[in-house]
Amino acid sequence: MSRLKLAAALAAASALGSQLALAPSAFAHVIVGARVFPVTLTFDDPGVADEATLPQFVWQRDAGPQNTYQLQWEFDKTITPTTALIYNHGYDWFQQSGSKARSGLENVFITGKWQAFTDAEHEFVVSLGVIYEFGGTQATQNIGGDAYGGTSPTLYFGKGLGDLPIGFLRPLAVTGELNYNIPDRRLNSALDNNGNPNSLNGALSIQYSIPYLQSQVKDLGLPNFFGRLVPLVESTWFTPTAAPAGGVPSTWTISPGVIYMADGFQVGIEALIPANRQSGHNVGVIAQVHFFFDDLFPGSFLGKPIFP
């Protein structure tokens, strides 16, 4: 994906009442020293792994009233221990009071990703990637994809605070993503011509890992369920960077929630809270089930790099 585009696309669709693409997501968990960075829900995390999201569900209620539902899936395959290809797709339903419901496939996203730098001692990781959106997935009468795609060079990073002498704050971690989208067809006027403006997309998460607290700081004897939780807050934003923007607004969404880390999979749920007027007026929800094939099938094609 770019899951990073998810909140922006939902908000923009609400603000414009248009057929903007609702982008699918792509994620991976990454282990750096004692730190496990879980799969974030609204944007990609900074590592590569063999895994899949099956499924992710998004609901947003907008002005109108208008309900947007998204069912999404994603598959990550490592090529080498530090590189991967990621496939993202989904299906959307768009219901507005007084009109017929519309639905359609999202555009396909393929990401090439390289985990370029890993410092286990300092729980620090940086990855580089290129996301390509294949346009033209949907029929014009449906909603879900755009006629045109685009290319997004992308930077990912993660930093755990476990190397700092800060006691019970050591389980904190920060992850982020930043990309610049270059559409296959740019808007050339304020009128809709099925193009999109160049845009800057960013995201940040603040996480508190209770599994890290229990294993690396102090075992508080918590029940197993609570000892596997990772409370977090994610924030995503989108802004056009080239004129004309054609009425496409800058958007900002904040997503507090929690992730349950099991053996071989995780389950997460977050609220989607508009942080500016252009992002809408109602709170939505995003939920995800994600499987770690490198844990579940470590010796198989699904669970290890093609070229180890």
C-alpha positions in Angstrom: 0.0 0.0 0.0 0.0 2.1 1.3 -2.1 2.1 4.3 -0.7 5.5 4.8 -3.1 6.7 2.2 -6.0 5.1 3.9 -7.1 7.8 6.3 -6.3 10.5 3.8 -8.4 8.8 1.1 -11.3 8.3 3.4 -11.2 11.9 4.5 -10.8 13.2 1.0 -13.7 11.1 -0.2 -15.8 12.5 2.6 -14.8 16.1 1.9 -15.2 15.9 -1.9 -18.0 13.3 -2.2 -15.9 12.1 -5.2 -14.6 8.8 -6.5 -11.1 9.1 -5.1 -9.2 5.9 -4.7 -9.3 4.3 -1.3 -5.9 2.7 -0.9 -5.2 -0.6 0.6 -2.5 -1.3 3.2 0.8 -3.0 3.5 2.5 -4.0 6.7 5.3 -6.1 8.2 6.6 -6.9 11.7 10.2 -6.5 12.4 12.5 -7.8 15.2 15.5 -5.6 16.2 17.4 -6.9 19.1 15.0 -7.4 22.0 12.4 -5.2 20.3 9.5 -6.4 18.3 7.8 -3.7 16.2 4.2 -4.8 15.7 2.3 -4.3 12.5 0.7 -0.9 12.6 -2.8 -0.5 11.1 -2.8 2.7 9.2 0.7 2.6 7.7 3.6 0.2 7.1 6.2 -0.6 9.7 9.9 -0.4 9.1 10.9 -4.0 8.4 10.5 -6.9 6.0 9.0 -10.4 6.8 6.9 -13.2 5.4 3.4 -12.5 6.5 -0.2 -11.6 5.4 -3.1 -9.5 6.5 -6.3 -11.6 6.3 -8.3 -9.5 6.6 -8.4 -5.8 7.4 -11.8 -4.0 7.8 -12.4 -0.3 7.8 -15.6 1.6 8.5 -16.1 5.4 8.2 -19.4 7.4 8.4 -19.3 10.8 6.7 -21.5 13.7 5.9 -24.5 12.8 3.8 -25.0 10.5 5.7 -22.5 8.3 3.8 -21.0 5.0 5.0 -17.7 3.7 3.5 -16.7 0.0 4.1 -13.4 -1.5 3.1 -12.3 -5.1 3.1 -8.6 -5.4 2.5 -5.8 -8.0 2.2 -2.1 -8.0 1.9 0.8 -10.6 1.3 4.5 -10.0 2.0 7.1 -12.3 0.5 10.8 -11.9 1.3 13.2 -12.3 -1.6 16.4 -12.1 0.5 16.6 -11.7 4.3 16.5 -7.9 3.9 14.3 -7.4 0.8 10.6 -8.1 0.1 7.8 -7.7 -2.4 4.4 -6.7 -0.9 1.0 -7.1 -2.6 -2.1 -5.1 -1.4 -5.6 -5.2 -2.7 -9.2 -4.7 -1.4 -12.9 -4.2 -2.1 -15.0 -1.2 -1.1 -18.6 -0.4 -0.5 -19.9 3.1 -0.6 -23.4 3.8 0.7 -25.1 7.2 0.7 -28.6 8.0 1.9 -31.0 8.3 -1.0 -28.8 6.8 -3.6 -27.8 3.3 -4.8 -24.8 1.7 -3.1 -21.7 1.6 -5.2 -18.8 -0.9 -4.8 -15.7 -2.0 -6.6 -12.1 -3.3 -6.3 -9.4 -1.0 -5.1 -6.3 -0.6 -7.2 -3.5 -3.1 -6.8 -0.4 -1.8 -5.0 3.0 -3.5 -5.3 5.9 -2.4 -3.0 9.5 -3.2 -3.3 11.1 -2.8 0.1 14.7 -3.0 1.5 15.6 -3.1 5.2 18.7 -1.0 4.7 20.0 -0.5 8.2 19.5 -2.4 11.4 21.1 -1.6 14.8 20.1 -4.2 17.3 21.8 -2.6 20.3 20.0 0.7 19.8 16.7 -0.9 18.5 16.9 1.2 15.4 15.9 0.3 11.9 15.6 2.1 8.5 14.0 0.8 5.3 13.6 2.2 1.8 10.9 1.3 -0.6 9.1 2.1 -3.8 5.3 1.7 -4.0 3.6 1.5 -7.3 -0.2 1.8 -7.7 -1.6 0.1 -10.8 -4.4 2.3 -12.1 -7.6 1.1 -13.9 -8.6 -1.7 -11.6 -12.2 -0.6 -11.3 -15.1 0.0 -13.7 -15.9 3.7 -13.9 -19.4 3.3 -12.4 -17.9 1.8 -9.2 -15.8 3.1 -6.4 -12.6 1.7 -5.1 -9.8 2.5 -7.6 -8.7 5.4 -9.8 -8.2 5.2 -13.6 -4.6 6.2 -13.0 -2.0 5.1 -10.5 1.3 6.5 -9.3 4.8 5.9 -7.8 5.8 6.7 -4.3 9.5 6.6 -3.1 9.2 5.8 0.6 11.2 6.0 3.8 10.4 3.9 6.9 12.0 4.0 10.3 11.6 2.5 13.8 13.3 3.4 17.1 12.8 1.7 20.5 13.8 3.4 23.7 15.0 0.3 25.4 18.7 1.5 25.2 18.0 4.5 27.4 18.1 4.7 31.2 14.5 5.7 31.6 13.0 2.8 33.6 9.4 2.1 32.9 9.5 4.2 29.8 11.9 1.8 28.1 9.1 -0.1 26.4 8.2 3.0 24.4 9.0 3.0 20.6 8.4 5.3 17.7 7.9 4.3 14.1 7.2 6.4 11.0 6.8 6.5 7.2 7.2 9.3 4.7 6.6 9.1 1.0 6.2 11.4 -2.0 3.5 10.3 -4.5 4.1 11.0 -8.2 0.8 10.3 -10.1 0.8 8.7 -13.5 -1.5 11.5 -14.5 -1.5 14.9 -12.8 -4.4 17.3 -12.4 -3.9 20.0 -15.0 -6.9 22.2 -14.0 -9.3 22.7 -11.1 -11.7 20.5 -13.0 -11.8 16.7 -12.5 -9.8 15.0 -15.2 -9.2 11.7 -13.3 -5.8 12.9 -12.4 -4.3 13.4 -8.9 -1.9 16.1 -7.5 1.6 15.3 -6.4 1.4 14.7 -2.6 3.4 14.2 0.5 2.2 11.5 2.9 3.5 11.0 6.4 2.8 8.9 9.5 4.0 8.4 13.0 3.2 5.9 15.8 4.0 5.9 19.5 3.8 2.4 21.0 4.2 1.0 24.5 5.0 -2.7 24.4 3.8 -4.6 27.5 5.6 -7.7 26.2 8.9 -5.7 26.3 8.0 -4.4 29.8 7.5 -7.9 31.1 10.6 -9.4 29.5 13.2 -6.6 29.5 12.2 -4.1 32.3 10.2 -5.8 35.1 7.9 -8.9 35.1 4.8 -7.5 36.9 3.1 -10.9 36.8 0.3 -9.7 34.6 -2.2 -12.2 33.2 -1.1 -13.7 29.9 -3.7 -11.7 27.9 -2.6 -8.3 29.3 1.0 -9.2 29.0 0.6 -9.5 25.2 -0.9 -6.0 24.6 0.7 -3.1 22.8 -1.3 0.2 23.3 -0.4 2.7 20.7 -1.4 5.9 18.9 -0.9 6.4 15.1 -1.2 9.6 13.2 -1.3 10.0 9.4 -1.4 13.0 7.2 -1.7 13.9 3.5 -1.0 17.2 1.7 -1.0 18.1 -2.0 2.4 19.6 -3.1 1.7 20.8 -6.6 -0.9 23.1 -8.0 -3.6 22.8 -9.1 -4.9 20.6 -6.3 -8.4 20.5 -7.8 -10.0 20.9 -4.4 -8.2 18.0 -2.8 -7.7 19.0 0.9 -4.9 18.3 3.3 -6.0 15.8 5.9 -4.9 14.6 9.3 -6.1 11.6 11.2 -5.3 10.3 14.7 -5.8 6.6 15.5 -5.5 5.4 19.1 -5.9 1.7 19.7 -4.4 -1.6 20.9 -2.7 -4.6 19.4 -2.7 -8.1 20.8 0.5 -10.0 20.0 0.0 -13.8 19.9 2.3 -16.6 18.8 2.2 -16.4 15.0 -0.4 -13.7 14.6 -1.7 -10.4 15.9 -5.1 -8.7 16.2 -5.5 -4.9 16.3 -8.2 -2.4 16.5 -8.1 1.4 16.4 -10.4 4.4 16.1 -10.1 6.8 13.1 -10.4 10.3 14.5 -10.4 13.3 12.1 -7.9 15.8 13.4 -8.9 18.7 11.1 -12.1 19.9 9.5 -11.1 18.6 6.0 -10.8 15.1 7.4 -14.4 14.7 8.3 -16.6 14.9 11.4 -17.2 11.4 12.5 -15.0 8.7 14.1 -14.5 5.5 12.2 -12.9 2.2 13.1 -10.1 0.0 11.6 -9.5 -3.7 12.6 -7.0 -6.2 11.4 -5.9 -9.8 11.7 -2.3 -10.4 10.6 -0.4 -13.7 10.3 3.4 -14.1 10.6 4.3 -16.9 8.2 7.9 -16.8 9.2 6.7 -17.9 12.7 4.0 -20.3 11.5 5.8 -22.0 8.6 9.5 -21.3 9.2 10.9 -24.0 6.9 8.5 -23.5 3.9 8.4 -21.2 0.9 5.8 -19.1 2.7 8.0 -18.6 5.8 11.6 -18.0 4.5 13.3 -15.8 1.9 13.5 -17.2 -1.7 17.3 -16.6 -1.6 18.4 -17.1 2.1 
